[in-house]
Amino acid sequence: MKIKEETKVRNQGEISLITTIPKTYVKALNIKSGDTLEWILNTETETLELKVVK
């Protein structure tokens, strides 16, 4: 199943950015407070993969 959503990115302090995880993803992946997101950056394809670590 593929789901595509877009969210805005905004500043959080001087060197960080913040965004939200759409509710659709939270429900589909059962993401809960306290879970960890692993960020995997592929600079060749300019993609960012998020992995939920329980």
C-alpha positions as CSV (number, residue, x, y, z in Angstrom):
1,M,0.0,0.0,0.0
2,K,1.3,3.5,-0.9
3,I,0.0,6.6,0.8
4,K,1.3,10.0,-0.2
5,E,0.8,13.1,2.0
6,E,2.6,16.4,2.3
7,T,3.3,18.5,5.4
8,K,4.8,21.9,5.9
9,V,8.2,22.4,7.4
10,R,8.9,25.2,9.9
11,N,11.8,26.6,11.9
12,Q,12.5,25.3,15.4
13,G,15.3,27.4,16.8
14,E,18.3,28.5,14.7
15,I,19.5,25.2,13.3
16,S,16.5,22.8,13.4
17,L,13.4,22.3,11.4
18,I,10.2,20.6,12.5
19,T,7.2,18.9,10.8
20,T,4.3,16.8,11.8
21,I,3.5,13.1,11.0
22,P,0.1,12.9,9.3
23,K,-2.6,11.1,11.4
24,T,-2.9,8.6,8.5
25,Y,0.7,7.4,9.1
26,V,0.4,7.4,12.9
27,K,-2.6,5.1,12.7
28,A,-1.3,2.9,9.9
29,L,2.1,2.4,11.6
30,N,0.7,2.4,15.2
31,I,3.2,5.2,16.2
32,K,2.9,6.1,19.8
33,S,4.5,8.7,22.1
34,G,7.9,7.4,23.2
35,D,8.6,5.6,19.9
36,T,11.8,6.5,18.1
37,L,12.1,7.5,14.5
38,E,15.3,6.5,12.7
39,W,16.1,8.9,9.8
40,I,17.9,7.5,6.8
41,L,19.2,10.1,4.2
42,N,20.0,9.1,0.7
43,T,21.9,12.0,-0.8
44,E,22.1,10.4,-4.3
45,T,18.3,10.3,-4.7
46,E,17.6,13.2,-2.3
47,T,15.2,11.0,-0.3
48,L,14.6,10.7,3.4
49,E,13.3,7.4,4.9
50,L,11.8,7.2,8.3
51,K,11.8,4.0,10.2
52,V,9.7,3.5,13.4
53,V,11.6,1.8,16.2
54,K,9.4,0.5,19.0
